[in-house]
């Protein structure tokens, strides 16, 4: 049984809003990494920053 078009469109709109909200949260977290004092473990900080950048990029590519 196919999902009615209106329901599918509503689902897509919800997914878009969720991805946009999550992307904004990741961008804000990345900004916080840059604004604060140097990390105790710079390598771990760099890994986390890269993961955030990768997640943001993946979300942008979903559009």
Secondary structure as the mmCIF struct_conf table of DSSP 4:
data_model
#
loop_
_struct_conf.conf_type_id
_struct_conf.id
_struct_conf.beg_label_comp_id
_struct_conf.beg_label_asym_id
_struct_conf.beg_label_seq_id
_struct_conf.end_label_comp_id
_struct_conf.end_label_asym_id
_struct_conf.end_label_seq_id
HELX_LH_PP_P HELX_LH_PP_P1 UNK A 2 UNK A 4
HELX_RH_AL_P HELX_RH_AL_P1 UNK A 5 UNK A 35
BEND BEND1 UNK A 36 UNK A 36
HELX_LH_PP_P HELX_LH_PP_P2 UNK A 37 UNK A 39
BEND BEND2 UNK A 40 UNK A 41
HELX_RH_AL_P HELX_RH_AL_P2 UNK A 42 UNK A 61
TURN_TY1_P TURN_TY1_P1 UNK A 62 UNK A 62
#
